[in-house]
Structures are given as C-alpha cells and as structure tokens.
Amino acid sequence: MIPAELTPRPLDCVALQGMAAVWPVKLPKAEEARSWSSPQTDFWHVHDFNPGTGGETEVLWVTYRPSEPLVRGLEVHWLTEQAVVPLGNQPLIQVLCPTRQDGSSQPDLAQLSAWWIEPGQGLCMSPGCWHTSYAPVETVNVLMLTRRSTTRDLVAQLRNSASTAPGTAHETGFVKLDTWPKILA
C-alpha cells in the first residue's frame, strides 16, 4: 500500500541500510589511515564512491527550488551510486524507496520514506534506490556526485520528454509530504 503522506525525518544509518549510506559530518574518534586532525584542519575518509563498471565519476552543482509538497514520481540508477550534499543553510528533503524484491525492477512504494539532510550532511544512495529531491522552503544548492552517463541520459530524457533508459522513472501518483515548516522548527 502506498502511503498517503510522508513525514521527513532525520537521517538514520540503521533505517537507511541497504538504500543509502549517511555521510557523517563529525570527525571519527578512532584514528584511521585516511583521517587527520590538527589545529589548522581536519579531514577524514567517508566513502569509496562506486560509479559502476566502466563508469566515470562526475561532480555536479544542482539547485532545487521549492515546489508543491507532492511526490509525483521517482527515478532510479541501476549502475551507480548517487550522492547529495546540501550546501549553504537550507536542508534538502530526499524521498527514498527500495526496489521490490519480486524481480519486477519496480519501486516498493509501501516502503516509501522521506528524509531531511542538513547542510553539510551527505547521503549516498545505493544502485537501485528509487528517489527524488525537494527544497522544503527556500532554494537549496547541492553538490551531487554521480556517474557521467547518468547525467547525460537524464538531460536527454528531460529534453526529449522520453526515457533513454527503460525503467529509470516511475509515476507514484500523488503522495503528500507532511507540512514543510515542521522540519525546520
């Protein structure tokens, strides 16, 4: 059964297991070979991005503008992960849905969920995770990490109003996102 309304909630590593990896904002406590901390700078390894076999990684700047709080459709990438990191001071709402386990390659709409991503947090969606993004109140600028061919295919699809890769888009009907300002309170 498709939920009639979704309430965005904070990122949760356990609840998102299998669909997405949460990129932490804080320096890990345990020392690791790919982290460093000093009075001048901190850096740490978060994730080994997988663009899929033969894929090339691409960094995009994406701007999401406020729209109606309705989930009308979802997209999926079968070959690659895709990551989003909101920048500035506005959160991003990410709607996620796993693929059904019946071999149909369709989203399992009964498991549709909404998550808010605070500025500077990252979310890396797994291949096969259906998704869409929303700006809750104001424009949100996002750093996106994706596969170069995914961007090329999406632009062609949007320009031609036809899918260049079968099964990459799914209409959900109208699922209402719960009141936007609540998440900012």
Order of alpha helices (4+ residues) and beta strands (2+ residues): beta-beta-beta-beta-beta-beta-beta-beta-beta-beta-beta-beta-beta-alpha-beta-alpha
